[in-house]
Amino acid sequence: MHKMAVGVQSKNIINDEYPVEGFEMMRRAGFTCCDFSLNDYLTNTELYKYCKNGFFDQPVHELKAFFEPHREAAEAAGIRISQMHMPYPCYVPGAPAKLNEYLAKVVAPKSMEICAYFDCPYIVVHGFKLAGVLGSEQAEWESTEAFLKTLVPMAEELHITVCMENLYTSCGSHIVEGPCCDAVKAAARIDRMNAEAGSEVFGFCFDTGHANLIGLDFESFITTLGSRIKVLHIHDNDGIEDLHQIPFTFAKGRENKASTDWGGFIAGLRKSGYDQALSFETAPVLSAFPDRMKHDVLRFIAQIGSFLAEEICLDKCVYTA
């Protein structure tokens, strides 16, 4: 197996006014790829208030012109844009129909165009959180699938794989399973949609933090999805809130047993033959530490990535929780 690339999301690193500095910081820290956060340009906090900004109102050629310095800076630094995150949610329950239509018919296709502009092969999409509204997970999925199928022609033309992500949702004060938390169903759905499309236009993004919140069996989930997993969101939490922190930093008790099943994560990826980027979704970490420490924190995250890569490529697991 070749040496695995290690990446980090662009949020809280890349400054739109001068993207060169951020990509150079990634390079110096030890990263070779980047998860470019398109969701930073139309935020979930705006959308859940039924609001939007005008960023995606720009025509595609203007959006490409806006991102040209970013593309050039990444290339100059030797940083590959390995994945992107479409703005989310892709559907806002209870919002005016006009907003949801805008997300489906303007934001989604323009996100695909930007993804292709960066020569990025994967884009992550959130499924619709509608089980409570529609009454069942199956009805929720059917609504998500209808949206996903609208992306097929562009995905085929632009050679992009659209990746669904395991999510959580809230029920009262409790965190519960959200879309794509059943590995068997997710695998079958991806296979069926790819067969219908006649090409591999759908894949999966495994999110460690979301999986930890709802208590998924990491090794079983990952091996069930197998080669369908194309990208990762690697981050840690306390099992209570979606904190997006540095791996290995939360413990279940004084004996320091890790909150997250990193052993299962490593074993699952090894067994499934995963050889894509190890990408960290740890942007909040960079606002928690003093700004002067940003480079040091990024270096530490990159070193954790190197450790995970080494463990995954071994014949058997050496790491013990």
C-alpha positions, -999 to 999 in steps of 0.1 A, spaced: 0 0 0 13 34 -9 19 61 17 -14 76 27 -19 114 22 -28 134 53 -51 164 49 -70 190 69 -101 212 62 -95 248 49 -118 265 74 -99 287 99 -67 283 78 -73 298 44 -79 335 42 -98 345 10 -78 378 8 -45 360 8 -49 322 4 -11 317 -2 -3 320 35 -28 293 46 -18 268 20 19 274 28 11 268 65 -5 235 56 26 225 37 49 235 65 28 216 90 31 184 70 -1 181 51 -3 172 14 -40 176 8 -70 197 18 -107 193 24 -120 226 10 -149 238 30 -175 252 6 -199 252 36 -179 282 49 -194 303 22 -231 296 30 -233 285 66 -258 262 84 -264 289 110 -277 311 82 -298 284 66 -314 272 98 -326 308 102 -341 306 67 -316 331 55 -289 331 28 -262 354 15 -255 362 -21 -223 342 -26 -238 315 -48 -259 340 -67 -227 348 -87 -225 332 -121 -201 302 -124 -174 322 -142 -173 348 -113 -171 320 -87 -142 305 -106 -125 339 -108 -130 342 -70 -114 308 -64 -86 312 -89 -61 325 -63 -70 296 -40 -64 271 -68 -31 287 -77 -20 289 -41 -28 253 -34 -9 242 -65 21 264 -56 22 248 -21 18 213 -34 -15 209 -17 -40 187 -35 -77 195 -30 -88 159 -21 -124 166 -11 -149 193 -7 -180 198 15 -211 211 -1 -229 237 20 -254 220 44 -281 214 51 -291 207 15 -327 208 27 -340 229 56 -371 214 72 -399 240 76 -381 266 54 -399 283 26 -400 262 -6 -380 290 -23 -350 285 -1 -349 247 -5 -353 251 -42 -324 275 -42 -302 249 -23 -311 222 -48 -311 241 -81 -284 268 -75 -261 259 -46 -257 222 -54 -249 225 -91 -226 254 -86 -208 235 -58 -202 207 -83 -188 232 -108 -164 246 -82 -154 211 -72 -144 203 -108 -126 236 -111 -103 225 -83 -99 191 -100 -113 176 -68 -127 141 -72 -150 139 -41 -178 161 -27 -195 154 6 -233 159 8 -255 157 39 -287 137 37 -320 153 46 -329 151 83 -366 144 78 -374 111 96 -393 130 123 -412 150 98 -420 123 73 -425 95 99 -398 70 89 -362 66 79 -373 51 45 -393 81 36 -364 104 47 -341 84 24 -364 86 -5 -364 123 -3 -326 124 -1 -323 100 -30 -345 121 -52 -321 151 -46 -290 129 -51 -302 117 -84 -304 153 -97 -266 154 -93 -259 123 -114 -255 140 -149 -231 166 -135 -212 140 -114 -207 118 -146 -197 148 -168 -173 163 -142 -160 130 -129 -170 137 -93 -181 111 -67 -208 124 -44 -203 110 -9 -230 106 17 -221 111 53 -232 94 85 -250 120 106 -266 125 139 -297 144 148 -314 157 180 -345 144 197 -354 166 226 -321 168 245 -308 135 231 -284 128 203 -297 100 181 -290 84 147 -294 106 117 -292 98 80 -268 71 68 -261 54 101 -271 19 89 -240 6 71 -259 -23 54 -286 0 40 -260 26 30 -239 1 11 -270 -14 -7 -283 21 -16 -249 32 -30 -246 0 -51 -281 3 -65 -277 40 -74 -244 34 -90 -258 5 -110 -287 27 -121 -263 54 -131 -240 30 -149 -209 45 -132 -195 51 -97 -210 85 -90 -218 78 -53 -196 69 -24 -194 74 14 -178 97 39 -171 82 73 -172 108 101 -156 96 133 -171 123 155 -207 116 144 -201 78 147 -188 83 183 -218 104 193 -243 77 185 -221 47 194 -215 31 161 -192 0 159 -164 16 139 -147 -16 127 -180 -32 116 -194 -1 100 -162 6 80 -157 -29 68 -194 -32 58 -190 0 36 -156 -12 25 -143 4 -8 -174 26 -9 -157 48 16 -139 74 -4 -133 102 21 -130 106 59 -139 133 85 -115 126 114 -121 144 147 -129 136 183 -155 145 210 -166 135 245 -195 114 232 -220 141 242 -214 170 218 -201 174 182 -169 192 192 -146 185 162 -114 183 184 -80 166 181 -81 127 181 -70 110 213 -79 141 234 -110 127 252 -112 100 277 -141 80 293 -126 81 328 -95 86 349 -80 55 334 -77 74 302 -95 50 279 -102 69 247 -137 82 242 -135 73 205 -127 38 192 -95 46 173 -85 10 174 -117 0 156 -111 29 131 -76 17 123 -86 -19 120 -116 -12 98 -97 9 74 -69 -17 72 -93 -45 65 -112 -26 39 -80 -16 21 -86 22 24 -59 41 6 -73 76 2 -65 107 23 -67 108 61 -85 141 64 -91 159 96 -122 180 102 -108 199 131 -114 236 123 -128 245 158 -95 235 173 -78 264 156 -100 289 172 -97 273 206 -59 277 207 -41 311 207 -35 322 171 3 322 176 0 285 182 -18 277 149 12 263 132 22 241 161 -14 228 165 -15 220 128 18 202 130 5 181 159 -26 171 139 -5 162 109 17 140 131 -14 122 144 -23 117 107 12 101 101 7 79 131 -27 67 118 -13 61 83 15 40 97 -9 19 118 -33 14 90 -5 2 67 8 -24 93 -2 -61 90 -18 -60 124 -28 -33 149 -1 -21 173 -21 7 188 -41 -2 219 -66 21 235 
